[in-house]
C-alpha cells in the first residue's frame, strides 16, 4: 500500500518516527514530494534557524532511507484538481501521480473524502492508520513503538510511558492499544 504523507505528519518527531518506522518494516510504502518536505523544513524554521537546519538534516536522511519515496511531477498538473484549501492541492496531485492508495494527514477538513474518492484515494489520520497497522502486524508495530519510546527516554530528563508519549504525539488511541496489549 502506497501512502502520501502530508507535512503535518512528518513534522512532529515522535509521530514521524512511528510512521516511518512502520514503513521501514515494510508495512506500507511512504511517499512525499519535495514541496511537502519543504513545508516541513519551513514549519520547523518557525522555531528558529537551528530547528530548520535540523529538519533539513532529517530530510536528507529520509532521502537516503527511502530513495523511492519522493514523487515528482510537472507543476501544471495541479490545475486538474480542486480542494477546499488550494494550498493542499500539491499533496493530492503528488498522491495521484505517485499511484498512492491514500493520504495520511491531520487535516481532515482540507481533504474531503468525497473529493479524494473521485481519485480513488482514502484519507487516514495518523492515529487511526497506526491502529490499522497494529491490527495487521502487532509485533512489528510494537517493536517500532518500543524503539521510539526508548529513544524518547534516552533524550528526556524524565521517563515516558508509552501511553503518555503517544498522547503527546497526537496518537492517543495507539498508545492506549499498545499499553492494553503490552
N, C-alpha and C positions, 0 to 999 in steps of 0.2 A: 504494500500500500504506500503510495506516494502522498506526502503531506507538505503543503506550503506553510511555512512558519512565518507569521506576522512578526514585525519588530517587537511588539508588546509582549511576546512570549520568549523572545531571545534576550531581552534586556535584564529582567530580574535574574540574578545569577543562579539561585537555587532552582528556580523553575527551568531555566535553560539546561542546567546540569542534569536534572532528572530526565527531561525530554530527550536531550541529545545522548544521554547515557543509554536510554532505551533504543534510540536509533542505532547506536554503536553495537547494541546487542542483536541487531537485525530485526527488531520488532516493527519497524517502519522505515521508509526512505525519506529523510529530511530534504526539503527543498527551500530555497530562498533566492532572492535576486540581489544584485549589487545595491539597488536602491533600498531594499529592506535593511541590509547591513549598514548602509549609510545612515538610515534613520536611527538605528540602534546607537551608532557612534555619536551622532549629534545629540541624542537624548542623554547619553552618559556625559557629554560635554557640558550639559547644563549644570552638572555638579562640580565642574571645574575642569581645567585643561588636563590635569593628570588623569582624571577619570576617562576622558576621551582617548588619551594615549593608551590607557589600559584596555579599553574596549577595542581599539584598533589592533592591539596585540592579540586579543582573544579572537577577533575576526580572522586574522592571519592564521592562527592555529586551527580554526574551524575549516578554513580552505584546505589545509593540509590533511585534516582528518576526514573530510567529506569532499573529495575532489569532484564528485559528480552532482553535488547539491545545488550549485549555482545555475540559475535559469537566466538565459539572455534572450532578448527579443528586441525588435525594432520599436522605438517609441510610438510610432504611428498606430501600432496595433491597439493601443489603449483607447483609441477613438471608437472601437467596436463595442465597448462595454459601458455600463452605467451602474453606479452605486449611489446611495444617499449622500455619502461623503466622497466627493470627486478625488480627494487626496488618497483614497484607498484603491482606486481603480488599478493602480500598478500591481497590487497584490493579487487581485482577481486575474489580471492579464498574465502574470507570471504563473499562476496556478493552472490556467488553461494551457498556456504554451508548454509548461512542464509536465503535462499529462497527469496532473495530480488528482487524487480521489477526493481531496478536501482541503480546507483551510483551517489552521489552528490559530485562534485569536481570542483575545479577551473582549473584543469589541463586537458583540453580537448585533447591536443595532446598526452598525455600519456594513454588515454583511448579511442582509436578509436571506433566509433560507430559500424563499421562492425565487429570488434572483440567482442564487447560486445553483439551485436546482435546474434552472434553464441551461446551465453549463455542465450539468451532471456532476456538480460538486456538493460535498457535505460541508458543514461547519461544526467544529468542535471547540469547546473551551478546554484549556489545559488540564483542569482537574478531572473533568468527565472523560477526556481522552486517556489520561493516565489510568483511570479506573478500568477502562476497556482493555488497555494493555495488561493491567494487573490480572484481570479475569482470564485473559488468554495465556499469559506467561508469568504466573505469580513468582516463581523463583528468580527469574531474570529481573523483574521489576523490583522485587525486594532487594536483590543484590545491588542494583543501581542505587536505590534509595539509601541503603546502608552505607555505601561508599560516599554518597553526598553528605549524609549525616556525620560520618567520621571526619570528613574534611571540614565541615562546619564546626565541629567540636575542636578540631585541631587549631582552627583560626580564631576561635572565640575565647573570650576570657571566662565565660560561664557556659556550662554544658547545656546542650539542646536535647530535647526528646524528639522523637520522630514526629509526633503529632504537632508539637509547637513549631518545629521548623517548617513543616508542610503548611501549617496555617499561615505563618508569616510569608511563605512563598505563594500564597493565594491558591493553595491546593489542599484545603482542609478535609475534603472527603477522602482523598488519597491517604492523608496522614491518619485519619480515623480508621480506614480499612487496613492499613499496614499495622497499626497498633493492635487492632482487634484480632488480626490473623497471626500476630507475631508472638 
